[in-house]
Amino acid sequence: PRFGKVYGLKSVPGRTDILIHAANHERQLLGCIALGRAVGIVLGINGVMSSRDAVAGFMADIAREGAKDVAAMEAVRVATENAGASWEDAEGQISAYIDKMRDTASIADDKMKPALANLIAVTGDYNKSMGLASLAADIARGRNIDLASATNLVGKVAMGNVGALKKFGITLEEGATATEALAALQQKFAGQ
């Protein structure tokens, strides 16, 4: 191709054929995206410098992030199978849940996958864990804490550590069950 390797952007409303490629000035773009390491004057007009290096670096970053994403989903698979469920049976439902949380709750996959893997490992139930991950997301938003911290709290409560709720202003009667504690969390933070 004219600009070396090009990478396409998909699903951009009202646009097609948007490419990311090496380019130094606007005459080489026509609606595409050029990356550069610096700005400067190219052929008498403003432009970007070291574009090929910037595109190569960008693609290396994307490859690293892709590898992390694969590893995170592998952790979910392992936790699911260790819980005694078939990954073949669970994968579609889990993937749909992760997509839903990304699209409707703005929880990035790289945050949701580890949270879900953690909860599946704690509860041994991927269906229950999806509900608990949603609760953790509500708590994270409501308390302005990261999802990992909220997930750790929910995991502790799910395992019966109801004393962990005191720092959130939730007190329960002596001998309260994990189910009652989770219901109290749900009542306080649902829909945050």
N, C-alpha and C positions, 0 to 999 in steps of 0.2 A: 504493500500500500504506500501511498504518497508520503505519509508521515510515520512510517514504521508500524510497530504494533499499535493497534487502537483497541479501546475497551468501550463497550456500549453501556449506556444507562437505560434501564427499562422502567416501565410503569411511571413515567413522568406525565401527569395529566396535560393534555393538549399538545404534546410534543412527541416527535419520533426522531430516530436517527441522531440522538445526542451521543457524541463520542468524547472520550478522554484520550488525548494524544499529544505528542510533542508538537509544539508550535511556538513561534517567537513573537508574533504580532497578530492583530485582529484580522488581517486579510487572509490568514491561514485558518481561521476558526469557523466562520459561518454558522454560529450557534453552538459550536462545540466548546469543550473546556480544555484549556491549556494549563499545564502546571509549570512552575518555574521556581528557581531557588533565589532569584533576585529580580528586580525591575531595572530597566535601563532603556536606552534608545537603540532601536533596531531599524535600519533603513530609514532613519529620520523620523520615526514615530515611536511612541511608548510601546514597550514590549516586555517580555519576560526572558530571563537569561537561564542557561543551563536546563532547558526544558527536558531534554532526553534523560538527563540524570534524575530530575525530579520525578518523571513518570516511572522510571525504573525503581526508584526508592518507594514511591507510592504503591506500586504493584508488589514489592517485597513486603511492605507493611500489611497489605491486604492478605497476602499469602500467610503471613504469621498469624493474623487474626483468624483466618479461616482454619488454620491448624488448631488454634485454641478452642474455636467453636466445636470442631469435631471432637476434641478431647473432652469438652464439657458434656456433650451429648453422650459420649461413651461412658462417662461417670453416671449419667442418668440410667443408661442401659444396664450397667453393672449393678447398680443399686436395685433396679427393678427385678433383675434376674436373681439377685441375692435374696430378695424378698419372696421369691418363689413364683413370680409371675413370668409368663412368656413375653419376651420382648416383641415377638411377632404379633401377639395379640394387643399389647399395650402401646406400641410405638405410635400408631395413628392418633390415638386419643391424647397421648402425652404431647405429641408434636402440635396437634390442634390447640391444646391448652396453652402451650408456650407461645404460639402465634397469636392467640386471643389476648394473652397478657401483654404482649408487645404492642398489638394494634389498638387495644381498648384501654389499657392501663399504663401504657408507655413504660413498661418494664423491659429493659433490654435483655435479649437472649443470654448475653454473657453474665448477667446477674441472676436471671430466673433459673437457668439450668443448674448451677451449683446449689441454689436454694432448694430446688426440687430434689436433687440427688441427696442432699443432706436430710430432708424430711422423709424421703422414702427409706433411707437407711435407718432412721430413728423409729418410724412407725411400722415399717414392713408392709405398707399398703400404698400403692401409687395413687389409687383413687382418693383416699383420705388425704394424702399428701398434697394433691392439687388444691383441695379446699383449704388446707392449712397454709399453703403457699399464697393463696389469695388473701387470707387473713394476715399473713406476714407482710404482704404488700400494703394492706390497709394500715397496719401498725407503723410501717416505715414512713408512710405519708403523714399519718396523724401525729407521730412523734418527731418527725424530721430526722430520722436515723436511716442508716443504710440497710438494704434488704438483708444482708448477711446477719447483722445484729438482730433484726426483727425475727429472722428465721431461727436463730439460735434460741431466742426467747420462746417462740412458739414450740419448738422442739422440746425444750425443757418442760414446758407446761403439759405438752402432750404425753410426756413420760411421767407425769405426776408431781413435778416440782411446782406446786402452786404458790410457794413462798416467793417465787420470782416475780409475782404480780404486784407485790407491795410497793415496789419502786414506781409503779405505774398508777398508784392510787387505788388499786383494786384489792379489797380485802374480802375474804371469803370465810364462811363458817369453818370451824375446826372440822377436819376430816372431809373437806370438799374433794370431790373427784376431779380427775383431769378433764372429764367431759364438762363438768360444771365450770371449771376454770376457763376452758376454751370458750364456753358460751358467754362468760363474763367479758372476755377479750373481744369476742365478736360483737357483743352489745355495745361496748365502749368505742370500738374502732371501725365497725362495718361501714363501708361506703366512703371512707376518707379519701 
